[in-house]
Amino acid sequence: MKFSDHIFLFTITDRFSIEGRGVVVVPGIPWTEGTPNVRKGSPLILRTPLGEIIQTVLQDIEMINYRPGAKRLEATPFSLPKDVHKFDIPIGTEVYLAFDAQEQTNSEQAVADQLPARRE
């Protein structure tokens, strides 16, 4: 698997389990310009520090409540499906947005379908 074919999002600095929801990973999706659209169901690839590969999806975007004076986050944490356990993803695991060539092709076709027909 070539990681240059996928989009690096972040390195996990912490993770915790929420009963009934799954594992939440932080920092999460960065709030920087140029970050691709990442949403519920987006395919992800996790690469642990030992090189293990986990293919999964983004389960849910997590809501964060701030207290007055608390440090603001610069990323959005999210949860993984319940079949991914906290012990499966050590701190230092890299998170990639999986690039799906078929999805890209379908997106390009959708744009082409919206363009007016060319007259020859």
LUMROTOR-46620 format. One record per residue: residue number from 1; residue in one letter; chain; z, x, y of N, C-alpha, C in turn. Coordinates in Angstrom, 2 decimals. Layout:
<recs>
<rec dokol="NUM" gumi="a" tordren="A" n_pz="Z" n_px="X" n_py="Y" ca_pz="Z" ca_px="X" ca_py="Y" c_pz="Z" c_px="X" c_py="Y"/>
...
</recs>
This chain:
<recs>
<rec dokol="1" gumi="m" tordren="A" n_pz="0.00" n_px="0.85" n_py="-1.18" ca_pz="0.00" ca_px="0.00" ca_py="0.00" c_pz="0.00" c_px="0.89" c_py="1.24"/>
<rec dokol="2" gumi="k" tordren="A" n_pz="-0.98" n_px="0.70" n_py="2.11" ca_pz="-1.06" ca_px="1.48" ca_py="3.34" c_pz="-0.32" c_px="0.73" c_py="4.45"/>
<rec dokol="3" gumi="f" tordren="A" n_pz="0.72" n_px="1.35" n_py="4.98" ca_pz="1.49" ca_px="0.68" ca_py="6.02" c_pz="0.77" c_px="0.67" c_py="7.36"/>
<rec dokol="4" gumi="s" tordren="A" n_pz="-0.26" n_px="1.50" n_py="7.50" ca_pz="-1.04" ca_px="1.47" ca_py="8.74" c_pz="-1.84" c_px="0.18" c_py="8.85"/>
<rec dokol="5" gumi="d" tordren="A" n_pz="-1.98" n_px="-0.56" n_py="7.74" ca_pz="-2.68" ca_px="-1.85" ca_py="7.76" c_pz="-1.78" c_px="-2.98" c_py="8.24"/>
<rec dokol="6" gumi="h" tordren="A" n_pz="-0.50" n_px="-2.71" n_py="8.43" ca_pz="0.47" ca_px="-3.73" ca_py="8.81" c_pz="1.09" c_px="-3.38" c_py="10.16"/>
<rec dokol="7" gumi="i" tordren="A" n_pz="1.76" n_px="-4.33" n_py="10.77" ca_pz="2.33" ca_px="-4.13" ca_py="12.10" c_pz="3.84" c_px="-3.90" c_py="11.99"/>
<rec dokol="8" gumi="f" tordren="A" n_pz="4.29" n_px="-2.71" n_py="12.41" ca_pz="5.71" ca_px="-2.40" ca_py="12.40" c_pz="6.42" c_px="-3.25" c_py="13.45"/>
<rec dokol="9" gumi="l" tordren="A" n_pz="7.50" n_px="-3.92" n_py="13.05" ca_pz="8.27" ca_px="-4.73" ca_py="13.99" c_pz="9.56" c_px="-4.03" c_py="14.42"/>
<rec dokol="10" gumi="f" tordren="A" n_pz="10.38" n_px="-3.60" n_py="13.45" ca_pz="11.66" ca_px="-2.97" ca_py="13.80" c_pz="12.30" c_px="-2.38" c_py="12.55"/>
<rec dokol="11" gumi="t" tordren="A" n_pz="13.37" n_px="-1.61" n_py="12.78" ca_pz="14.20" ca_px="-1.08" ca_py="11.70" c_pz="15.52" c_px="-1.84" c_py="11.72"/>
<rec dokol="12" gumi="i" tordren="A" n_pz="15.95" n_px="-2.31" n_py="10.58" ca_pz="17.18" ca_px="-3.11" ca_py="10.49" c_pz="18.39" c_px="-2.24" c_py="10.80"/>
<rec dokol="13" gumi="t" tordren="A" n_pz="19.18" n_px="-2.70" n_py="11.78" ca_pz="20.41" ca_px="-2.00" ca_py="12.15" c_pz="21.65" c_px="-2.71" c_py="11.61"/>
<rec dokol="14" gumi="d" tordren="A" n_pz="21.49" n_px="-3.98" n_py="11.23" ca_pz="22.59" ca_px="-4.73" ca_py="10.62" c_pz="22.01" c_px="-5.94" c_py="9.93"/>
<rec dokol="15" gumi="r" tordren="A" n_pz="22.74" n_px="-6.46" n_py="8.99" ca_pz="22.35" ca_px="-7.69" ca_py="8.30" c_pz="23.61" c_px="-8.36" c_py="7.80"/>
<rec dokol="16" gumi="f" tordren="A" n_pz="23.58" n_px="-9.68" n_py="7.77" ca_pz="24.74" ca_px="-10.42" ca_py="7.30" c_pz="24.27" c_px="-11.72" c_py="6.67"/>
<rec dokol="17" gumi="s" tordren="A" n_pz="25.08" n_px="-12.25" n_py="5.76" ca_pz="24.73" ca_px="-13.48" ca_py="5.06" c_pz="25.39" c_px="-14.67" c_py="5.74"/>
<rec dokol="18" gumi="i" tordren="A" n_pz="24.64" n_px="-15.75" n_py="5.82" ca_pz="25.18" ca_px="-17.03" ca_py="6.28" c_pz="25.05" c_px="-17.99" c_py="5.10"/>
<rec dokol="19" gumi="e" tordren="A" n_pz="26.18" n_px="-18.47" n_py="4.64" ca_pz="26.17" ca_px="-19.35" ca_py="3.47" c_pz="25.26" c_px="-20.55" c_py="3.71"/>
<rec dokol="20" gumi="g" tordren="A" n_pz="24.38" n_px="-20.79" n_py="2.74" ca_pz="23.46" ca_px="-21.91" ca_py="2.83" c_pz="22.19" c_px="-21.63" c_py="3.61"/>
<rec dokol="21" gumi="r" tordren="A" n_pz="22.11" n_px="-20.47" n_py="4.30" ca_pz="20.93" ca_px="-20.13" ca_py="5.08" c_pz="20.20" c_px="-18.89" c_py="4.57"/>
<rec dokol="22" gumi="g" tordren="A" n_pz="20.93" n_px="-17.89" n_py="4.21" ca_pz="20.32" ca_px="-16.65" ca_py="3.76" c_pz="20.82" c_px="-15.46" c_py="4.56"/>
<rec dokol="23" gumi="v" tordren="A" n_pz="20.07" n_px="-14.37" n_py="4.47" ca_pz="20.44" ca_px="-13.12" ca_py="5.15" c_pz="19.76" c_px="-13.08" c_py="6.52"/>
<rec dokol="24" gumi="v" tordren="A" n_pz="20.54" n_px="-12.79" n_py="7.54" ca_pz="20.03" ca_px="-12.61" ca_py="8.90" c_pz="19.91" c_px="-11.12" c_py="9.15"/>
<rec dokol="25" gumi="v" tordren="A" n_pz="18.75" n_px="-10.70" n_py="9.67" ca_pz="18.53" ca_px="-9.28" ca_py="9.97" c_pz="18.43" c_px="-9.09" c_py="11.48"/>
<rec dokol="26" gumi="v" tordren="A" n_pz="18.99" n_px="-7.97" n_py="11.95" ca_pz="18.95" ca_px="-7.64" ca_py="13.37" c_pz="18.50" c_px="-6.19" c_py="13.53"/>
<rec dokol="27" gumi="p" tordren="A" n_pz="17.87" n_px="-5.82" n_py="14.63" ca_pz="17.81" ca_px="-6.58" ca_py="15.87" c_pz="16.86" c_px="-7.77" c_py="15.83"/>
<rec dokol="28" gumi="g" tordren="A" n_pz="15.78" n_px="-7.71" n_py="15.09" ca_pz="14.86" ca_px="-8.84" ca_py="15.01" c_pz="13.55" c_px="-8.58" c_py="15.72"/>
<rec dokol="29" gumi="i" tordren="A" n_pz="12.83" n_px="-9.66" n_py="16.00" ca_pz="11.51" ca_px="-9.57" ca_py="16.63" c_pz="11.69" c_px="-9.09" c_py="18.07"/>
<rec dokol="30" gumi="p" tordren="A" n_pz="11.10" n_px="-7.95" n_py="18.43" ca_pz="11.29" ca_px="-7.41" ca_py="19.78" c_pz="10.65" c_px="-8.28" c_py="20.85"/>
<rec dokol="31" gumi="w" tordren="A" n_pz="11.25" n_px="-8.27" n_py="22.02" ca_pz="10.75" ca_px="-9.03" ca_py="23.16" c_pz="9.86" c_px="-8.16" c_py="24.04"/>
<rec dokol="32" gumi="t" tordren="A" n_pz="9.05" n_px="-7.34" n_py="23.48" ca_pz="8.20" ca_px="-6.44" ca_py="24.26" c_pz="6.78" c_px="-6.99" c_py="24.34"/>
<rec dokol="33" gumi="e" tordren="A" n_pz="6.11" n_px="-6.61" n_py="25.40" ca_pz="4.72" ca_px="-7.01" ca_py="25.57" c_pz="3.89" c_px="-6.41" c_py="24.45"/>
<rec dokol="34" gumi="g" tordren="A" n_pz="2.98" n_px="-7.19" n_py="23.92" ca_pz="2.13" ca_px="-6.72" ca_py="22.86" c_pz="2.65" c_px="-7.02" c_py="21.46"/>
<rec dokol="35" gumi="t" tordren="A" n_pz="3.88" n_px="-7.54" n_py="21.36" ca_pz="4.39" ca_px="-7.93" ca_py="20.05" c_pz="3.59" c_px="-9.13" c_py="19.57"/>
<rec dokol="36" gumi="p" tordren="A" n_pz="3.10" n_px="-9.10" n_py="18.35" ca_pz="2.30" ca_px="-10.23" ca_py="17.86" c_pz="3.14" c_px="-11.48" c_py="17.69"/>
<rec dokol="37" gumi="n" tordren="A" n_pz="2.48" n_px="-12.62" n_py="17.60" ca_pz="3.18" ca_px="-13.87" ca_py="17.34" c_pz="3.75" c_px="-13.83" c_py="15.92"/>
<rec dokol="38" gumi="v" tordren="A" n_pz="5.04" n_px="-14.01" n_py="15.85" ca_pz="5.73" ca_px="-14.05" ca_py="14.56" c_pz="6.47" c_px="-15.37" c_py="14.54"/>
<rec dokol="39" gumi="r" tordren="A" n_pz="6.28" n_px="-16.12" n_py="13.47" ca_pz="6.90" ca_px="-17.45" ca_py="13.40" c_pz="7.39" c_px="-17.73" c_py="11.99"/>
<rec dokol="40" gumi="k" tordren="A" n_pz="8.05" n_px="-18.85" n_py="11.83" ca_pz="8.54" ca_px="-19.28" ca_py="10.53" c_pz="7.39" c_px="-19.27" c_py="9.53"/>
<rec dokol="41" gumi="g" tordren="A" n_pz="7.62" n_px="-18.62" n_py="8.40" ca_pz="6.60" ca_px="-18.53" ca_py="7.37" c_pz="5.72" c_px="-17.30" c_py="7.46"/>
<rec dokol="42" gumi="s" tordren="A" n_pz="5.85" n_px="-16.50" n_py="8.54" ca_pz="5.04" ca_px="-15.29" ca_py="8.66" c_pz="5.34" c_px="-14.35" c_py="7.51"/>
<rec dokol="43" gumi="p" tordren="A" n_pz="4.29" n_px="-13.74" n_py="6.90" ca_pz="4.52" ca_px="-12.82" ca_py="5.79" c_pz="5.09" c_px="-11.50" c_py="6.29"/>
<rec dokol="44" gumi="l" tordren="A" n_pz="6.10" n_px="-11.01" n_py="5.59" ca_pz="6.76" ca_px="-9.76" ca_py="5.96" c_pz="6.76" c_px="-8.79" c_py="4.79"/>
<rec dokol="45" gumi="i" tordren="A" n_pz="6.79" n_px="-7.52" n_py="5.12" ca_pz="6.98" ca_px="-6.47" ca_py="4.13" c_pz="8.18" c_px="-5.65" c_py="4.58"/>
<rec dokol="46" gumi="l" tordren="A" n_pz="9.14" n_px="-5.49" n_py="3.68" ca_pz="10.33" ca_px="-4.69" ca_py="3.96" c_pz="10.22" c_px="-3.41" c_py="3.14"/>
<rec dokol="47" gumi="r" tordren="A" n_pz="10.44" n_px="-2.27" n_py="3.78" ca_pz="10.43" ca_px="-0.98" ca_py="3.08" c_pz="11.80" c_px="-0.35" c_py="3.25"/>
<rec dokol="48" gumi="t" tordren="A" n_pz="12.53" n_px="-0.24" n_py="2.16" ca_pz="13.89" ca_px="0.30" ca_py="2.21" c_pz="13.83" c_px="1.81" c_py="2.41"/>
<rec dokol="49" gumi="p" tordren="A" n_pz="14.95" n_px="2.42" n_py="2.81" ca_pz="14.97" ca_px="3.88" ca_py="2.99" c_pz="14.62" c_px="4.65" c_py="1.71"/>
<rec dokol="50" gumi="l" tordren="A" n_pz="14.80" n_px="4.04" n_py="0.54" ca_pz="14.45" ca_px="4.69" ca_py="-0.72" c_pz="13.00" c_px="4.41" c_py="-1.14"/>
<rec dokol="51" gumi="g" tordren="A" n_pz="12.27" n_px="3.66" n_py="-0.30" ca_pz="10.87" ca_px="3.41" ca_py="-0.56" c_pz="10.56" c_px="2.14" c_py="-1.34"/>
<rec dokol="52" gumi="e" tordren="A" n_pz="11.58" n_px="1.35" n_py="-1.67" ca_pz="11.35" ca_px="0.08" ca_py="-2.37" c_pz="10.63" c_px="-0.89" c_py="-1.43"/>
<rec dokol="53" gumi="i" tordren="A" n_pz="9.69" n_px="-1.66" n_py="-1.96" ca_pz="8.92" ca_px="-2.61" ca_py="-1.17" c_pz="9.33" c_px="-4.03" c_py="-1.55"/>
<rec dokol="54" gumi="i" tordren="A" n_pz="9.64" n_px="-4.84" n_py="-0.55" ca_pz="9.97" ca_px="-6.25" ca_py="-0.75" c_pz="9.00" c_px="-7.07" c_py="0.07"/>
<rec dokol="55" gumi="q" tordren="A" n_pz="8.25" n_px="-7.93" n_py="-0.57" ca_pz="7.35" ca_px="-8.84" ca_py="0.14" c_pz="8.03" c_px="-10.18" c_py="0.23"/>
<rec dokol="56" gumi="t" tordren="A" n_pz="8.12" n_px="-10.71" n_py="1.44" ca_pz="8.84" ca_px="-11.96" ca_py="1.68" c_pz="8.23" c_px="-12.66" c_py="2.89"/>
<rec dokol="57" gumi="v" tordren="A" n_pz="8.92" n_px="-13.65" n_py="3.40" ca_pz="8.47" ca_px="-14.36" ca_py="4.60" c_pz="9.65" c_px="-14.55" c_py="5.53"/>
<rec dokol="58" gumi="l" tordren="A" n_pz="9.34" n_px="-14.82" n_py="6.79" ca_pz="10.38" ca_px="-15.15" ca_py="7.76" c_pz="10.81" c_px="-16.59" c_py="7.47"/>
<rec dokol="59" gumi="q" tordren="A" n_pz="12.09" n_px="-16.78" n_py="7.16" ca_pz="12.60" ca_px="-18.11" ca_py="6.80" c_pz="12.85" c_px="-18.95" c_py="8.04"/>
<rec dokol="60" gumi="d" tordren="A" n_pz="13.65" n_px="-18.45" n_py="8.98" ca_pz="14.00" ca_px="-19.19" ca_py="10.19" c_pz="14.32" c_px="-18.24" c_py="11.32"/>
<rec dokol="61" gumi="i" tordren="A" n_pz="14.04" n_px="-18.67" n_py="12.54" ca_pz="14.47" ca_px="-17.96" ca_py="13.74" c_pz="15.91" c_px="-18.38" c_py="14.01"/>
<rec dokol="62" gumi="e" tordren="A" n_pz="16.77" n_px="-17.43" n_py="14.29" ca_pz="18.18" ca_px="-17.74" ca_py="14.50" c_pz="18.48" c_px="-17.96" c_py="15.98"/>
<rec dokol="63" gumi="m" tordren="A" n_pz="19.32" n_px="-18.93" n_py="16.24" ca_pz="19.76" ca_px="-19.24" ca_py="17.61" c_pz="21.00" c_px="-18.40" c_py="17.90"/>
<rec dokol="64" gumi="i" tordren="A" n_pz="21.00" n_px="-17.77" n_py="19.06" ca_pz="22.12" ca_px="-16.92" ca_py="19.46" c_pz="22.81" c_px="-17.54" c_py="20.66"/>
<rec dokol="65" gumi="n" tordren="A" n_pz="24.13" n_px="-17.69" n_py="20.57" ca_pz="24.92" ca_px="-18.20" ca_py="21.70" c_pz="25.56" c_px="-17.02" c_py="22.40"/>
<rec dokol="66" gumi="y" tordren="A" n_pz="25.41" n_px="-16.97" n_py="23.72" ca_pz="25.97" ca_px="-15.88" ca_py="24.51" c_pz="27.27" c_px="-16.32" c_py="25.16"/>
<rec dokol="67" gumi="r" tordren="A" n_pz="28.21" n_px="-15.40" n_py="25.21" ca_pz="29.43" ca_px="-15.62" ca_py="25.97" c_pz="29.25" c_px="-14.99" c_py="27.34"/>
<rec dokol="68" gumi="p" tordren="A" n_pz="29.92" n_px="-15.51" n_py="28.34" ca_pz="29.80" ca_px="-14.90" ca_py="29.66" c_pz="30.16" c_px="-13.41" c_py="29.60"/>
<rec dokol="69" gumi="g" tordren="A" n_pz="29.31" n_px="-12.59" n_py="30.19" ca_pz="29.53" ca_px="-11.15" ca_py="30.23" c_pz="29.10" c_px="-10.41" c_py="28.99"/>
<rec dokol="70" gumi="a" tordren="A" n_pz="28.61" n_px="-11.13" n_py="27.98" ca_pz="28.18" ca_px="-10.47" ca_py="26.74" c_pz="26.84" c_px="-9.77" c_py="26.95"/>
<rec dokol="71" gumi="k" tordren="A" n_pz="26.64" n_px="-8.72" n_py="26.18" ca_pz="25.37" ca_px="-7.99" ca_py="26.24" c_pz="24.24" c_px="-8.88" c_py="25.73"/>
<rec dokol="72" gumi="r" tordren="A" n_pz="23.15" n_px="-8.94" n_py="26.46" ca_pz="21.99" ca_px="-9.74" ca_py="26.06" c_pz="21.16" c_px="-8.96" c_py="25.05"/>
<rec dokol="73" gumi="l" tordren="A" n_pz="20.62" n_px="-9.68" n_py="24.10" ca_pz="19.76" ca_px="-9.06" ca_py="23.10" c_pz="18.37" c_px="-8.83" c_py="23.67"/>
<rec dokol="74" gumi="e" tordren="A" n_pz="17.65" n_px="-7.90" n_py="23.08" ca_pz="16.27" ca_px="-7.63" ca_py="23.47" c_pz="15.33" c_px="-7.94" c_py="22.31"/>
<rec dokol="75" gumi="a" tordren="A" n_pz="15.83" n_px="-8.74" n_py="21.37" ca_pz="15.05" ca_px="-9.12" ca_py="20.20" c_pz="15.64" c_px="-10.42" c_py="19.64"/>
<rec dokol="76" gumi="t" tordren="A" n_pz="14.89" n_px="-11.07" n_py="18.78" ca_pz="15.33" ca_px="-12.33" ca_py="18.18" c_pz="15.60" c_px="-12.14" c_py="16.69"/>
<rec dokol="77" gumi="p" tordren="A" n_pz="16.87" n_px="-12.24" n_py="16.28" ca_pz="17.19" ca_px="-12.13" ca_py="14.86" c_pz="16.57" c_px="-13.29" c_py="14.08"/>
<rec dokol="78" gumi="f" tordren="A" n_pz="16.34" n_px="-13.05" n_py="12.80" ca_pz="15.82" ca_px="-14.12" ca_py="11.96" c_pz="16.40" c_px="-14.01" c_py="10.56"/>
<rec dokol="79" gumi="s" tordren="A" n_pz="16.26" n_px="-15.09" n_py="9.80" ca_pz="16.77" ca_px="-15.09" ca_py="8.43" c_pz="15.62" c_px="-14.97" c_py="7.44"/>
<rec dokol="80" gumi="l" tordren="A" n_pz="15.98" n_px="-14.47" n_py="6.27" ca_pz="15.05" ca_px="-14.31" ca_py="5.17" c_pz="15.35" c_px="-15.37" c_py="4.11"/>
<rec dokol="81" gumi="p" tordren="A" n_pz="14.43" n_px="-15.64" n_py="3.20" ca_pz="14.68" ca_px="-16.64" ca_py="2.15" c_pz="15.93" c_px="-16.31" c_py="1.33"/>
<rec dokol="82" gumi="k" tordren="A" n_pz="16.51" n_px="-17.34" n_py="0.73" ca_pz="17.76" ca_px="-17.19" ca_py="-0.02" c_pz="17.64" c_px="-16.26" c_py="-1.22"/>
<rec dokol="83" gumi="d" tordren="A" n_pz="16.41" n_px="-16.01" n_py="-1.71" ca_pz="16.27" ca_px="-15.12" ca_py="-2.87" c_pz="16.35" c_px="-13.64" c_py="-2.49"/>
<rec dokol="84" gumi="v" tordren="A" n_pz="16.40" n_px="-13.34" n_py="-1.19" ca_pz="16.61" ca_px="-11.96" ca_py="-0.72" c_pz="18.09" c_px="-11.83" c_py="-0.38"/>
<rec dokol="85" gumi="h" tordren="A" n_pz="18.76" n_px="-10.89" n_py="-1.02" ca_pz="20.20" ca_px="-10.74" ca_py="-0.83" c_pz="20.52" c_px="-9.56" c_py="0.09"/>
<rec dokol="86" gumi="k" tordren="A" n_pz="21.68" n_px="-9.63" n_py="0.70" ca_pz="22.12" ca_px="-8.59" ca_py="1.64" c_pz="22.06" c_px="-7.20" c_py="1.00"/>
<rec dokol="87" gumi="f" tordren="A" n_pz="22.46" n_px="-7.09" n_py="-0.25" ca_pz="22.47" ca_px="-5.79" ca_py="-0.91" c_pz="21.06" c_px="-5.28" c_py="-1.24"/>
<rec dokol="88" gumi="d" tordren="A" n_pz="20.04" n_px="-6.15" n_py="-1.15" ca_pz="18.65" ca_px="-5.74" ca_py="-1.38" c_pz="18.07" c_px="-4.97" c_py="-0.19"/>
<rec dokol="89" gumi="i" tordren="A" n_pz="18.64" n_px="-5.18" n_py="1.00" ca_pz="18.05" ca_px="-4.62" ca_py="2.22" c_pz="19.07" c_px="-3.78" c_py="2.99"/>
<rec dokol="90" gumi="p" tordren="A" n_pz="19.16" n_px="-2.51" n_py="2.66" ca_pz="20.13" ca_px="-1.65" ca_py="3.34" c_pz="19.75" c_px="-1.42" c_py="4.81"/>
<rec dokol="91" gumi="i" tordren="A" n_pz="20.74" n_px="-1.04" n_py="5.58" ca_pz="20.49" ca_px="-0.65" ca_py="6.97" c_pz="19.50" c_px="0.51" c_py="6.94"/>
<rec dokol="92" gumi="g" tordren="A" n_pz="18.54" n_px="0.49" n_py="7.84" ca_pz="17.49" ca_px="1.49" ca_py="7.86" c_pz="16.19" c_px="0.98" c_py="7.26"/>
<rec dokol="93" gumi="t" tordren="A" n_pz="16.21" n_px="-0.23" n_py="6.68" ca_pz="15.00" ca_px="-0.82" ca_py="6.12" c_pz="14.03" c_px="-1.14" c_py="7.26"/>
<rec dokol="94" gumi="e" tordren="A" n_pz="12.77" n_px="-0.80" n_py="7.06" ca_pz="11.73" ca_px="-1.08" ca_py="8.05" c_pz="11.11" c_px="-2.45" c_py="7.77"/>
<rec dokol="95" gumi="v" tordren="A" n_pz="10.84" n_px="-3.20" n_py="8.84" ca_pz="10.26" ca_px="-4.54" ca_py="8.71" c_pz="8.86" c_px="-4.52" c_py="9.32"/>
<rec dokol="96" gumi="y" tordren="A" n_pz="7.88" n_px="-4.95" n_py="8.54" ca_pz="6.49" ca_px="-5.00" ca_py="8.96" c_pz="5.99" c_px="-6.44" c_py="8.89"/>
<rec dokol="97" gumi="l" tordren="A" n_pz="5.14" n_px="-6.81" n_py="9.84" ca_pz="4.40" ca_px="-8.06" ca_py="9.76" c_pz="3.19" c_px="-7.76" c_py="8.89"/>
<rec dokol="98" gumi="a" tordren="A" n_pz="3.08" n_px="-8.46" n_py="7.77" ca_pz="1.98" ca_px="-8.21" ca_py="6.84" c_pz="0.68" c_px="-8.71" c_py="7.43"/>
<rec dokol="99" gumi="f" tordren="A" n_pz="-0.31" n_px="-7.85" n_py="7.44" ca_pz="-1.63" ca_px="-8.22" ca_py="7.94" c_pz="-2.40" c_px="-8.81" c_py="6.78"/>
<rec dokol="100" gumi="d" tordren="A" n_pz="-2.85" n_px="-10.03" n_py="6.96" ca_pz="-3.61" ca_px="-10.73" ca_py="5.93" c_pz="-5.04" c_px="-10.84" c_py="6.40"/>
<rec dokol="101" gumi="a" tordren="A" n_pz="-5.93" n_px="-10.09" n_py="5.79" ca_pz="-7.33" ca_px="-10.07" ca_py="6.21" c_pz="-7.95" c_px="-11.45" c_py="6.12"/>
<rec dokol="102" gumi="q" tordren="A" n_pz="-7.57" n_px="-12.24" n_py="5.12" ca_pz="-8.12" ca_px="-13.59" ca_py="4.99" c_pz="-7.66" c_px="-14.46" c_py="6.16"/>
<rec dokol="103" gumi="e" tordren="A" n_pz="-6.40" n_px="-14.33" n_py="6.55" ca_pz="-5.88" ca_px="-15.11" ca_py="7.68" c_pz="-6.63" c_px="-14.73" c_py="8.95"/>
<rec dokol="104" gumi="q" tordren="A" n_pz="-6.88" n_px="-13.42" n_py="9.15" ca_pz="-7.63" ca_px="-12.97" ca_py="10.32" c_pz="-9.03" c_px="-13.56" c_py="10.31"/>
<rec dokol="105" gumi="t" tordren="A" n_pz="-9.68" n_px="-13.53" n_py="9.16" ca_pz="-11.02" ca_px="-14.08" ca_py="9.04" c_pz="-11.02" c_px="-15.56" c_py="9.37"/>
<rec dokol="106" gumi="n" tordren="A" n_pz="-10.03" n_px="-16.30" n_py="8.86" ca_pz="-9.94" ca_px="-17.73" ca_py="9.15" c_pz="-9.71" c_px="-17.97" c_py="10.64"/>
<rec dokol="107" gumi="s" tordren="A" n_pz="-8.90" n_px="-17.15" n_py="11.28" ca_pz="-8.63" ca_px="-17.29" ca_py="12.71" c_pz="-9.91" c_px="-17.04" c_py="13.51"/>
<rec dokol="108" gumi="e" tordren="A" n_pz="-10.65" n_px="-16.01" n_py="13.13" ca_pz="-11.90" ca_px="-15.72" ca_py="13.83" c_pz="-12.89" c_px="-16.86" c_py="13.65"/>
<rec dokol="109" gumi="q" tordren="A" n_pz="-12.91" n_px="-17.45" n_py="12.45" ca_pz="-13.82" ca_px="-18.57" ca_py="12.20" c_pz="-13.41" c_px="-19.78" c_py="13.03"/>
<rec dokol="110" gumi="a" tordren="A" n_pz="-12.11" n_px="-20.03" n_py="13.16" ca_pz="-11.63" ca_px="-21.16" ca_py="13.96" c_pz="-12.06" c_px="-21.02" c_py="15.42"/>
<rec dokol="111" gumi="v" tordren="A" n_pz="-11.98" n_px="-19.80" n_py="15.95" ca_pz="-12.43" ca_px="-19.55" ca_py="17.32" c_pz="-13.93" c_px="-19.78" c_py="17.41"/>
<rec dokol="112" gumi="a" tordren="A" n_pz="-14.67" n_px="-19.27" n_py="16.45" ca_pz="-16.13" ca_px="-19.43" ca_py="16.47" c_pz="-16.52" c_px="-20.90" c_py="16.39"/>
<rec dokol="113" gumi="d" tordren="A" n_pz="-15.77" n_px="-21.69" n_py="15.63" ca_pz="-16.07" ca_px="-23.11" ca_py="15.50" c_pz="-15.87" c_px="-23.87" c_py="16.82"/>
<rec dokol="114" gumi="q" tordren="A" n_pz="-15.02" n_px="-23.33" n_py="17.71" ca_pz="-14.75" ca_px="-24.00" ca_py="18.98" c_pz="-15.77" c_px="-23.64" c_py="20.06"/>
<rec dokol="115" gumi="l" tordren="A" n_pz="-16.57" n_px="-22.59" n_py="19.83" ca_pz="-17.56" ca_px="-22.18" ca_py="20.81" c_pz="-18.76" c_px="-23.13" c_py="20.76"/>
<rec dokol="116" gumi="p" tordren="A" n_pz="-19.40" n_px="-23.35" n_py="21.91" ca_pz="-20.60" ca_px="-24.20" ca_py="21.88" c_pz="-21.71" c_px="-23.53" c_py="21.06"/>
<rec dokol="117" gumi="a" tordren="A" n_pz="-22.50" n_px="-24.36" n_py="20.44" ca_pz="-23.59" ca_px="-23.85" ca_py="19.61" c_pz="-24.60" c_px="-23.12" c_py="20.47"/>
<rec dokol="118" gumi="r" tordren="A" n_pz="-25.12" n_px="-22.01" n_py="19.95" ca_pz="-26.15" ca_px="-21.24" ca_py="20.67" c_pz="-27.49" c_px="-21.92" c_py="20.49"/>
<rec dokol="119" gumi="r" tordren="A" n_pz="-28.21" n_px="-22.01" n_py="21.56" ca_pz="-29.58" ca_px="-22.55" ca_py="21.48" c_pz="-30.54" c_px="-21.40" c_py="21.41"/>
<rec dokol="120" gumi="e" tordren="A" n_pz="-31.39" n_px="-21.43" n_py="20.49" ca_pz="-32.33" ca_px="-20.35" ca_py="20.30" c_pz="-33.60" c_px="-20.60" c_py="21.11"/>
</recs>
